[in-house]
Amino acid sequence: MSILFLKNEKIFALHTKKTTYEMQVDELGHLRHLYYGRRVSGSLSHLYHPADYGFSPNPYEKRLQTGYSLDTMPQEYPGCNQGDFRVSALVPRAGDGSCGADFCYESHEILEGKYTVEGMPSAFARETEAQTLIVKLADPAAGLELTLYYGVFEERDMITRAARIKNIGGQELTLEKAASACLDVPFGDWELLHFHGRHLMERQIERIPVMHGIQTISSRRGASSHHHNPFLILAEHETTEKYGDCCGVMLVYSGSYRLDVEKDQSGGIRVVPGIHDEMFRWPLTPGESFQTPEVLLTFSHEGLETLSQNYHRFIRKNICRSRWTEKKRPVLINNWEATYFDFDTDKIISIAREASALGVDLLVLDDGWFGGRNSEHQGLGDWIVNEEKLPGGLNRLIEEVNRLGMRFGLWIEPEMVNEDSDFYRAHPDWALTLPGKAPTMGRDQLVLDMSRPEVVEYLYERIGALLRNHRIDYIKWDMNRNMTDVYSRALPAQNQGQVFHRYILGVYDLLERLTGQFPEVLFEGCAGGGGRFDAAMLSYFPQIWCSDDTDAIERLTIQHGTSFAYPVSAVGAHVSACPNHQTGRTVPIDTRAVVAMSGTFGYELDLNLLTEAEKEAVRGQITRFHRYADLIREGDYFRLENPDDRLPYLAWQFVSEDQTESLVNVVITHSRGNAPLVRLRLRGLDPQAEYRLAVFDVFGAIGNPESKEAETPEPSGISGGDALMYGGLVLPRLYGDYPSVQIYFRRL
Ligand code: DGJ
């Protein structure tokens, strides 16, 4: 039993393999948070101590007992305007304009299996993988019932949470804020790790002290965004990759969100994750409910590495629903950086022919195949093939690609429309625009009003027809601007505060239906690169294009940051041309492949322009990828170094779950004279086992040809797992720009 109810003390104890989460119903019925941390047994009620901090109000029943205050009590889901001055989870506005909520326990249920979240993606459980705790609370005076859901995945060290708010009163009320959960951490010296960025530089890690006051990680863009990922980690000051306490909070949501982190007067920390409340107003008529998105919580006392691995496994096994999640992905060639909009059938076939000869499995036709789409200024919305570019239509092209032994994939951007399109001319009111104002443009396109069921229905028909009428094995689902002018012409004034959230519900509905109807199709997510890289999207897309920056050296930090939350199996990564189109940098083609291989692997360049030597290199890369694909996709991922360590290299490692094989990757990011030797202590091996170094691939020159120094020998032979982990490996000095190494070990 992973969920226990200790009747006498009214304590709920949620146990996973290595963690415990405890909460208690107190004498007034408030659900008080006690503990989330390393696994312990028994009650932790002694951790809560009423203490008077002054100016902290008391509930009426406790007016003579200072010390009991919601303002200083750790809670599971704080209401508002009832004595807790910290960040609230819920702001309900009653019909008479009053606003206040304070929930007390009513009942609970413990169920086998995992609860579901209506209308949104959420974690799922197989057979006995999870248990559910449902706690019902209410504030009858406010006319509200609150249902808190807890999913406990014992083996995965993961706890999921969500909330449902119901109007049980006699009058309409409006939710002005409805967060998914609250996590109060009463003491400890915590730092905040979050993942910020921009287009072409997503998910850069920042580690900062949690300050007194409120720090907010958020997006108001209608998408989870390039700029801040809906994920954070609280780590104790001394926590490193390998040691120490840390706790992750990940929102399963793709729209505007906020994660507030508040350090209060007592040094306690509160994290409140949920839908962004700016422009959010959700009316509830009597009997109606509002469902929040889900949150995934994990705790590790063994450092950040374990925390990340918990999320990696969970996302692969309990979030991604595609059949492709556990399957080897095709090595693909995408024409975007090879041609941009300037292509025709012959050009695409010439790329496909070369790709097929080199061993590529699938050709992706990117943007520009439809309507009048010859630049970003026209055609979006007209999902009809452009026969001027592709005479004979898609089917002729697909047949030729199939004849070359490759499968075919197609780019679409369903949620958007250009003003210059037949679709927009027919349905101008289907785009989000403000009445009487010229719309704000982004990439010269508008956002469709996905809150309207008829828009979703239309797209379902159109994309469905594309997939039914053509042999399409892969879809790249792009989304290239953020939302402005958020106003739906289909909704009355009092419902306009629903548009942001209804939009994303519309996107989920469309994805749910299309991925459900075409389960054999591999769907890859994309939003101008990694602008919607979140757990909810991963429910539909087993892989997401990680960034529009394809420069291998930039990708090192982007993929490193991404790895804190998301599995490598989800990271779309390609080898592109050099000088790189985003940075102008030139990196050896094999190093580009080492980096892209720590992702789904593919190519995005005109292979015809490669030299014979480069083509030979590509053949070798594809062979290597096939050898390592399962290990990379399903193995445990270890960050051996941090870009912030200011080392002239970055190294990372994969270890299969059964510890029988491991792949170490190193890229030299700064070539230096008299460079310190690269010493790596490996991770995750069986210390008792012996490992044979089976492959030592160096992509670059060993040693400086000008130098007379004795060369460091290459590592070789058989070593104990303990020797490789505690002693480590020393690499020979590499020479030149951005050389790299891949080392593969097999257990004897
Ligand atoms: C943005 C994507 O991230 C690119 O890979 C490419 O598909 C373009 N959109 C096409 O418009």
Residues whose N, C-alpha, C, O or C-beta is under 5 A from the ligand:
A	BS01	DGJ	W336 D366 D367 D478 C526 G528 G529 D548
